[in-house]
Amino acid sequence: MSRLFLFLLVLGPFLALGQSSTGHIDGHVNGPNGHGLEGISVLETSGRFSALSGADGHFSLTLPLGEYTLITRSLGYQEQRRTVVLSPETTTLTVDFTLQPAATALQEVEVLGRQETTYKSDYSLVGTKTATRPIDVPQSISTVTKELMADRQALRLTDVVKNVAGVTQYSHYDDLTIRGFRNGYESGFRLLNGLRSGFSYGNSFTQAPLTVNLERVEILKGPGAALYGDINPGGTVNMVTKKPLDVARQAVTFSTGSFNTMRATADLTGPLNEQKNVLYRFNAGFEKSNTFRSVNDTRSLMMAPTVTFRPTDNTTLNAELVYTHIDGYLDRGITIRGGDLYALPRSFTLSQPSDYFRTSTYYLNASLSHRFTDWLSFNASYLDFTYNENLSEHRTLNSYADAPANTVMNLRYFDRRAEEYTKNLASYFVLNVATGPVQHKVVTGADYIRFTTDPQSTMFEARQKLVNGVATPLTLDLKKPLYEIQDPTKYVRRPLPQFFVDYINSVYHTTGLYVQDQLAVTPRLNVLLGARYELFNDERDYGNGEETIPQRRLLPRAGLTYALRDNLNYFASYSAGFRPLKPEFLRFPERYGRRTPFDTETSYQLETGLKGEFFNKGLLATVAAYQIEKRNQLVPTNDLMPDGTTVYRQNDLVRSRGAELELTGNLLPNLNLNATYAFNHSEVLDAALAVEEGQPLANSPRHSAGLWTKYTFVTPALRGLGVAVGGNAVGRRRTENQVQNTRTGELYWAYWPGYTTLDAALFYTTGKFNFHLNVNNLLDTYYFVGGYDFFRASPGAPRNFMATLGYTF
């Protein structure tokens, strides 16, 4: 007994120490919107004890009793410190952190990955070239995050715009209507990480970009010319690519769906060394689909490796190389038979089985951010973009062989090999300085953009073929269409058209010099002032040696925000825009159906409204009203010159007025919302065609709305299950060109009917697996997303589904 007592006496202090000498800290790391942040390091100052936050932001630490200072560490968020004391009386503590995005870590060129997983983005660079909260930018910005794209299974950019107020499809190409104005082909281009890409310009606008490697899509409403140069007045589309994270994440998905569609994606990211200053990301995607259009099978492949290197805390470099190949058909839409919009099925096509459309895009995007001091940083970006196409197609000649009955279509055949190059170099400084009580954030820099085509590009056009030695027009009977493998060697070759000669001799370059100042005048009042001087030139030998046709423009911008409350800002702004014309429109207007040179397009926007963050900053709400005026609007007509060149007209003045409402984010942690409504009243005030005056702008609906809401159950019995519903409503839209009355032969303005579609989805997550099923156009509505005229109408897809199984590891 005495031995047992002695043993307990010796062991007792050690038992007591083992029972009470350690403590436990639990907590969550949240973003400014209240959602958990994954992959945030929480450590005490000596570095001996650390933890990493989980998917819901939770972390846990066990450490000896004592006083500690906890620090959060992350590339994308500001550091936060918290001092705590673990004692015998308090062995368990709960410590929560709420982190703000770190402007110095993000720097001003986006080179680091986004950690949030919500429909709302807490910052944007497209509005100011600096990491700025959307509510602090005096211009409307709409953002669609990768989470919303994934929930809607949006593979192409045209699927994304369903979730943006005031944006609809102009056609089924990469061709949009933004606040009443066309944005595609020669009237708009897509930005990639703030740099001009080859998407949606020249020939490449016939295919919408894939979203496989996109972090989010931003649309800056109204002219963005003070920052980006020749921008169409409706808005600027910026595609932000996924950047590496400093935590390991891997995800794969496998999908199957309607139209014999199969799809797979992979998203892999993480550090490449223990110091976590070399990071990687690899995105890949593949899709094979027959599509809902006859003879229009498509196969798409994308691979996108990215590397980020941080040699010091003040310097970050990023490089990504993206390759996309699409092998399919060029879908020109359907033709309207006999004036009846619904006479032909949505699957109808002019393509022949021997047609093909093979495109490849390659781009290298590199960026550098360096912070010299707390008040001065330098940023530079480079984008080298190549678009290559190999095309064989049968398409409309924009006329009927049996007019005005309009049941037999005249065709033309194109065989085209072309390559385009777009190169960008942008550099600018950001200075944070003060003059008395006013704080300034000054951006000053220069951009250089160059667009060229491969002079070896060529094409072959035919409108007739030899039948028993007799030249016979190419036609297609819309009542009894014949689809067979064609032999182009029997086609009658036409001379190389002048418009293609102009195209292969295209060399355009522009330099933009700009300065912008964001002034914090008072704690509630912020003012933005900016200006850009654009120097646009071409390089062309017009027969008398090389000469240039310069187009110059000073582009001002001004705006203000005033904080009515801590979470609610009033804003107002003015922004100017312009679009230089291709030099041949100035040098040789007669080639395009006009005797005198065309005029450079100019525009401006006035906008005002409110922006607020609600529900613990989980929801961003924007209400805006605007007026846009554009002069010298260039419009392609339905007519062709003898060599096949499109005839253009120019409207002297058009105007768009409207209002928009947009709600994006979370009402509750388990209730996501994206809701939009737009009213737009557009009008041609001074037209080249008298009959067009007073008409709305082409493909510009007066009313449009969208909804997507997702609810995830939190009750134990249904945990992991989620449902979503949504849809779109778009009002009627005018055709770009007049169409022909099948009885009288007279021309009149036609309208694409308004439509409403309904979508739904089911989600289930268990462990690392997730499954979701999307059904689009649930009511199988026959509708048109847009189009040009009755030769080129763009039908929407019938009812379709997509089922996806994903695994995260």
Rosetta blueprint (number, residue, H / E / L):
1 M L
2 S H
3 R H
4 L H
5 F H
6 L H
7 F H
8 L H
9 L H
10 V H
11 L H
12 G H
13 P H
14 F H
15 L H
16 A H
17 L H
18 G H
19 Q H
20 S H
21 S L
22 T E
23 G E
24 H E
25 I E
26 D E
27 G E
28 H E
29 V E
30 N E
31 G L
32 P L
33 N L
34 G L
35 H L
36 G E
37 L L
38 E L
39 G L
40 I L
41 S E
42 V E
43 L E
44 E E
45 T L
46 S L
47 G L
48 R L
49 F L
50 S E
51 A E
52 L E
53 S L
54 G L
55 A L
56 D L
57 G L
58 H E
59 F E
60 S E
61 L E
62 T E
63 L E
64 P E
65 L L
66 G E
67 E E
68 Y E
69 T E
70 L E
71 I E
72 T E
73 R E
74 S L
75 L L
76 G L
77 Y E
78 Q L
79 E L
80 Q L
81 R E
82 R E
83 T E
84 V E
85 V E
86 L E
87 S L
88 P L
89 E L
90 T L
91 T L
92 T E
93 L E
94 T E
95 V L
96 D L
97 F E
98 T E
99 L L
100 Q L
101 P E
102 A L
103 A H
104 T H
105 A H
106 L H
107 Q L
108 E L
109 V L
110 E L
111 V L
112 L L
113 G L
114 R L
115 Q L
116 E L
117 T L
118 T L
119 Y L
120 K L
121 S L
122 D L
123 Y L
124 S E
125 L L
126 V L
127 G L
128 T L
129 K L
130 T L
131 A L
132 T E
133 R L
134 P H
135 I H
136 D H
137 V L
138 P L
139 Q L
140 S L
141 I E
142 S E
143 T E
144 V E
145 T E
146 K H
147 E H
148 L H
149 M H
150 A H
151 D H
152 R L
153 Q L
154 A L
155 L L
156 R E
157 L H
158 T H
159 D H
160 V H
161 V H
162 K H
163 N H
164 V L
165 A L
166 G L
167 V E
168 T E
169 Q E
170 Y L
171 S L
172 H L
173 Y L
174 D L
175 D L
176 L E
177 T E
178 I E
179 R L
180 G L
181 F E
182 R E
183 N E
184 G L
185 Y L
186 E L
187 S L
188 G L
189 F L
190 R E
191 L E
192 L E
193 N L
194 G L
195 L E
196 R E
197 S L
198 G L
199 F L
200 S L
201 Y L
202 G H
203 N H
204 S H
205 F H
206 T H
207 Q L
208 A L
209 P L
210 L E
211 T L
212 V L
213 N L
214 L E
215 E E
216 R E
217 V E
218 E E
219 I E
220 L E
221 K E
222 G L
223 P L
224 G L
225 A H
226 A H
227 L H
228 Y H
229 G L
230 D L
231 I L
232 N L
233 P L
234 G L
235 G E
236 T E
237 V E
238 N E
239 M E
240 V E
241 T E
242 K L
243 K L
244 P L
245 L L
246 D L
247 V L
248 A L
249 R E
250 Q E
251 A E
252 V E
253 T E
254 F E
255 S E
256 T E
257 G E
258 S L
259 F L
260 N L
261 T E
262 M E
263 R E
264 A E
265 T E
266 A E
267 D E
268 L E
269 T E
270 G E
271 P E
272 L L
273 N L
274 E L
275 Q L
276 K L
277 N L
278 V E
279 L E
280 Y E
281 R E
282 F E
283 N E
284 A E
285 G E
286 F E
287 E E
288 K E
289 S E
290 N L
291 T L
292 F L
293 R L
294 S L
295 V L
296 N L
297 D L
298 T E
299 R E
300 S E
301 L E
302 M E
303 M E
304 A E
305 P E
306 T E
307 V E
308 T E
309 F E
310 R E
311 P E
312 T E
313 D L
314 N L
315 T E
316 T E
317 L E
318 N E
319 A E
320 E E
321 L E
322 V E
323 Y E
324 T E
325 H E
326 I E
327 D E
328 G E
329 Y L
330 L L
331 D L
332 R L
333 G L
334 I E
335 T L
336 I L
337 R E
338 G L
339 G L
340 D E
341 L L
342 Y L
343 A L
344 L L
345 P L
346 R L
347 S L
348 F L
349 T L
350 L L
351 S L
352 Q L
353 P L
354 S L
355 D L
356 Y E
357 F E
358 R E
359 T E
360 S E
361 T E
362 Y E
363 Y E
364 L E
365 N E
366 A E
367 S E
368 L E
369 S E
370 H E
371 R E
372 F E
373 T E
374 D L
375 W L
376 L E
377 S E
378 F E
379 N E
380 A E
381 S E
382 Y E
383 L E
384 D E
385 F E
386 T E
387 Y E
388 N E
389 E E
390 N E
391 L E
392 S E
393 E E
394 H E
395 R E
396 T E
397 L E
398 N E
399 S E
400 Y E
401 A L
402 D L
403 A L
404 P L
405 A L
406 N L
407 T L
408 V E
409 M E
410 N E
411 L E
412 R E
413 Y E
414 F E
415 D E
416 R E
417 R E
418 A E
419 E E
420 E E
421 Y E
422 T E
423 K E
424 N E
425 L E
426 A E
427 S E
428 Y E
429 F E
430 V E
431 L E
432 N E
433 V E
434 A E
435 T E
436 G L
437 P L
438 V E
439 Q E
440 H E
441 K E
442 V E
443 V E
444 T E
445 G E
446 A E
447 D E
448 Y E
449 I E
450 R E
451 F E
452 T E
453 T E
454 D L
455 P L
456 Q L
457 S L
458 T E
459 M E
460 F E
461 E E
462 A E
463 R E
464 Q E
465 K E
466 L E
467 V E
468 N L
469 G L
470 V E
471 A E
472 T E
473 P E
474 L L
475 T E
476 L E
477 D E
478 L L
479 K L
480 K L
481 P L
482 L L
483 Y L
484 E L
485 I L
486 Q L
487 D L
488 P H
489 T H
490 K H
491 Y E
492 V E
493 R E
494 R L
495 P L
496 L L
497 P L
498 Q H
499 F H
500 F H
501 V H
502 D H
503 Y H
504 I H
505 N L
506 S L
507 V E
508 Y E
509 H E
510 T E
511 T E
512 G E
513 L E
514 Y E
515 V E
516 Q E
517 D E
518 Q E
519 L E
520 A E
521 V L
522 T L
523 P L
524 R L
525 L E
526 N E
527 V E
528 L E
529 L E
530 G E
531 A E
532 R E
533 Y E
534 E E
535 L E
536 F E
537 N E
538 D E
539 E L
540 R E
541 D E
542 Y L
543 G L
544 N L
545 G L
546 E E
547 E E
548 T L
549 I L
550 P L
551 Q E
552 R E
553 R E
554 L E
555 L E
556 P E
557 R E
558 A E
559 G E
560 L E
561 T E
562 Y E
563 A E
564 L E
565 R E
566 D L
567 N L
568 L E
569 N E
570 Y E
571 F E
572 A E
573 S E
574 Y E
575 S E
576 A E
577 G E
578 F E
579 R E
580 P L
581 L L
582 K L
583 P H
584 E H
585 F H
586 L H
587 R H
588 F L
589 P H
590 E H
591 R H
592 Y H
593 G L
594 R L
595 R L
596 T L
597 P L
598 F L
599 D L
600 T L
601 E E
602 T E
603 S E
604 Y E
605 Q E
606 L E
607 E E
608 T E
609 G E
610 L E
611 K E
612 G E
613 E E
614 F E
615 F L
616 N L
617 K L
618 G L
619 L E
620 L E
621 A E
622 T E
623 V E
624 A E
625 A E
626 Y E
627 Q E
628 I E
629 E E
630 K E
631 R E
632 N E
633 Q E
634 L E
635 V E
636 P E
637 T E
638 N E
639 D E
640 L E
641 M L
642 P L
643 D L
644 G L
645 T L
646 T E
647 V E
648 Y E
649 R E
650 Q E
651 N E
652 D E
653 L E
654 V E
655 R E
656 S E
657 R E
658 G E
659 A E
660 E E
661 L E
662 E E
663 L E
664 T E
665 G E
666 N E
667 L E
668 L E
669 P L
670 N L
671 L E
672 N E
673 L E
674 N E
675 A E
676 T E
677 Y E
678 A E
679 F E
680 N E
681 H E
682 S E
683 E E
684 V E
685 L E
686 D E
687 A L
688 A L
689 L L
690 A H
691 V H
692 E H
693 E L
694 G L
695 Q L
696 P L
697 L L
698 A L
699 N L
700 S L
701 P L
702 R L
703 H E
704 S E
705 A E
706 G E
707 L E
708 W E
709 T E
710 K E
711 Y E
712 T E
713 F L
714 V L
715 T L
716 P H
717 A H
718 L H
719 R L
720 G L
721 L E
722 G E
723 V E
724 A E
725 V E
726 G E
727 G E
728 N E
729 A E
730 V E
731 G L
732 R L
733 R E
734 R E
735 T L
736 E L
737 N L
738 Q L
739 V E
740 Q E
741 N L
742 T L
743 R L
744 T L
745 G L
746 E L
747 L E
748 Y E
749 W L
750 A L
751 Y E
752 W E
753 P L
754 G L
755 Y E
756 T E
757 T E
758 L E
759 D E
760 A E
761 A E
762 L E
763 F E
764 Y E
765 T E
766 T E
767 G L
768 K L
769 F E
770 N E
771 F E
772 H E
773 L E
774 N E
775 V E
776 N E
777 N L
778 L L
779 L L
780 D L
781 T L
782 Y L
783 Y L
784 F E
785 V E
786 G E
787 G E
788 Y E
789 D E
790 F L
791 F L
792 R E
793 A E
794 S E
795 P E
796 G L
797 A L
798 P L
799 R L
800 N E
801 F E
802 M E
803 A E
804 T E
805 L E
806 G E
807 Y E
808 T E
809 F L
